[in-house]
Amino acid sequence: MIRPVHVLYKWIGFLFAAIVSIIGAVLGWYEEISAQYILFYSIATFAIILWGWHHFSVRWVYKLDGISLDTIRAEDKVESIDEEMTHLSTGGYIKGLAFQYKSVIIAIILLAILFLIVSFAVDDFFQAQNIIATLVFAAFIAFAAVLNKFVTEGKSAFIGVTVLLGLFVIGSLVVDGFFSTANVKSMLVFASFLGLACVGQTMVVLLGGLDLSIPFVIGSANVALMYLFGLGLPPWFAVLIIIFLGMGIGLISGLLSFRLQGQALIVTLGVGFAVAGGTQILTSIGSRYSGNVFGTVPDWLTNIAAMNGQTFGLDFPPVIVIWLAVAILLTIGMRNTSFGRNLYALGGSRIAAKRLSISEWKYWVGVYTISGGVSALTGVLLLGWSGGGFIGVGDPYLFMTLAAVVVGGTSLLGGWGGYGFTIIGVLVLQVLTSFLVGLGLSFEGQQFVFGLLILPMVAMYGRSPHIRTQI
């Protein structure tokens, strides 16, 4: 690439580093930080960003479409340089640059629109601090988009981590106490519930299916467990019954959806409605409270899931450790066991997997059974958190499990992604939820923001070569 373009790239990096450093200095002054610290951190920020820009962008500016100029024939070099000179003389390079980063430009425009909407929806939101935080987030997105050009593997994970870090930055700047120990613990607890609920959904999606019975199984398990406690059953035995019943429901969903795969989504939704309705009928016999069961939750279950629970004397509930253990085992197991590899093979190409003697029926029914059992476990843990049975406790998970899987980058057509990606999606959604709640945004407003987040994610992953090949 010729010198004028190279200089343009360098000046863009210089301008970006200067803007971020100035914003940091203004925020430091606003927070009444010592002038020496402001000067030191501003210079350090400027130097690090400028180095990163040069290392990840300007350094490779002499490559053309991923092919080094050294590998192109001499006549092709001359021709490409002549074309580039023509573009520069007519302003075509700037247009090409805008076209190349059109997704970033669209994202920044959407962010500006979202900022205006929130400003009208939340009182006193239109302030200098929030404007600066939004500009920082926009700059963060632009910088990450440039780096994303050089990521060859795990692009969806890179995108998810970038969004997660950006949300932490803007949340810490805008919401008081966002990065406090109490709020971080709260986010991890709720992320643990969502993460466990997503276990089955991720495995089902890897096969190319969807399980819409998850929220209904969660709510039914929550109510039914409290009902069994009221009957006087030993708590541990009641928990086992609920988990096995959840697996039975998943088994039914798997069998029916396998036979009717064209209507698998509606089948699981119908099973969920039937289970929730049947549970309410059963538990409301002799009671005026349909869908609610009150009683006493065992202390050990409360300690596992409640905010004030402790793990070996440490001030956080064991549900976080449970989710961490499940996440590690599932992430490693899906890549290093025959079960996981066969699951990916089936999701990628059922015809090829069949020729390898991999039973589609066994895996399809198996993952739905696992989904039902883990969903029931989630309902059990939510009872320990809330202290009372409520059939609607799983309603948010109808949307959230699908959103976490999509935002994480697992393909809805199967064969690509995994639980490691879902973990990123879970954390993104939970941090975003905490941020929106901190802003005072209503539940409807939160759903609107989630929709704006999911649409570009689906569009982005839907254009990947892997999915185009399957289609």
Secondary structure, DSSP 4 states (H G I P E B T S, - for coil): --HHHHHHHHHHHHHHHHHHHHHHHHHHHHTT--HHHHHHHHHHHHHHHHHHHHHHTGGGTT-BTTB-GGGS-HHHHHHHHHHHHHHHHHTHHHHHHHHHTHHHHHHHHHHHHHHHHHHHHSTT--SHHHHHHHHHHHHHHHHHHHHHTT--S-HHHHHHHHHHHHHHHHHHHHSTTTTSHHHHHHHHHHHHHHHHHHHHHHHHHHTT---TTHHHHHHHHHHHHHHHHHTT--HHHHHHHHHHHHHHHHHHHHHHHHHTGGGHHHHHHHHHHHHHHHHHHHHTTT-S-TTEE-----HHHHHHHSTT--BTTBSS-HHHHHHHHHHHHHHHHHHHSHHHHHHHHHHH-HHHHHHTT--HHHHHHHHHHHHHHHHHHHHHHHHHHHSSEEGGGGTHHHHHHHHHHHHHT--TTSSS--HHHHHHHHHHHHHHHHHHHHHT--HHHHHHHHHHHHHHHHHHHHTSHHHHHH-
